[in-house]
Amino acid sequence: MYTINRLIADNAGLVVALDWVYSNADGSISAQHRLSAPEEGSTLLPFEDVTEEVALGWLTAQLANTTEEFDAAIAKRKAEQEYADQLAAYTVSSEGAPVPYSEPVDESAS
């Protein structure tokens, strides 16, 4: 699902970019999309008439990526995070097997 967070307009009140978010059950991807120039002879909407529905139409028509690509990127990022979250640090010991690493306590801060 796409949402528009912000419209970016120039001094003439023309929308030139969109801050957007694509979300699914596993996460989200966000970016700013610079809109391509309108086609010759097309009519621009007054700024106050640019609804989220209109902006979403522009965005989905112009984005180079598909929702399937975004879903795959979110799934990959989720899998990478889940892998990173399960990693554990150990301290090598000359006295035996490695032991779980723990942050040193700064007793001077008390």
N, C-alpha and C positions, 0 to 999 in steps of 0.2 A: 504494500500500500504506500502510495506517495502522499506526502504533504508538503506544502509550501510554508516555510518559516518567515520569509521576508521577500519583498519585491525591492529591487534596486532600480531607481529611476534617474534619468538625467535631468538637466535644468529645464528641458522642454516638457517634462512630465511623461516621457516615454519610458516604458519599462525596458531595461537593457539587460537585466540579469535576475536570476531567481535563486534564493537559498532554499534547498530542498532536502528532504529526508525520505529514504525508502526503508520501510520496516517490514519485518515478518516475525514469526513467533520466536526466532532465534537471535534477533538483534536488528541493527540498523546500519545504514550507510548514509552519510550526508556529504553535500558538496554545494558549490555555487556553480550554476550553469549560466554562461554568457549567451544570451539569445542571439540567433543569427538575424541579420538585417531583414526587414520585411520584403516580400517580393514586390517587384514593380507593379504599381497599380492597386496594391492591397490597401485596405482602409484600416488605420489604427484605431483602436478603441480609446475613448477618453480614459485617463488614468483612473478616475472614480468608477469606471465600469469594468475594471479588470478584477474579476472575482477569482476565488481560489480555483473554481472549476475551469475558467478560461486559462489561468496560469498553468494548471495541470495539463491541459490540452497542449499548450505550447511546449511544455517540458517533455511530455511523452512523445510528441512528434519529433523533437529535436535531439533527444538523448541518443548517444551512439550505443549504449549498453541496453540489454534486454533485462526484464525482471528475472529471467532464468540465470543470467550472468550475475546479477546482484545477489540472488538467493545462494548461488554457488560460492560467491566471495564471502558472504556472511557465514555460511556453513564451514568454510575453510578457516576463517578467523576464530569461530567458536571452537573448532577442533584443536587449533593451535593453542588457544587459551586453556582449554581443558587439559591438554598435555602439559603445558607450563605449570598449571596449578598443582599437578600431582608430583612434580619434581621435588626432591628433597636434597638438602645440602648436608654433607658429612665432613668431619674433620679427620684428617689422617693422623694416626697415633703411632708412635714408635713402640708403644707398650701393648699393642694388640689391634683388634679390628677397628675400623673407622667407627666414629661415634657421631650421632646427630649434631649438627652445628647449632650453636646458640649464640645470639648476639652478646658481646661482653656488656656487663652492667657498669655504668659510669657512676660510681659511688660518690664522686665529688659533687655531683649535681644535687645531692640531698641537703 
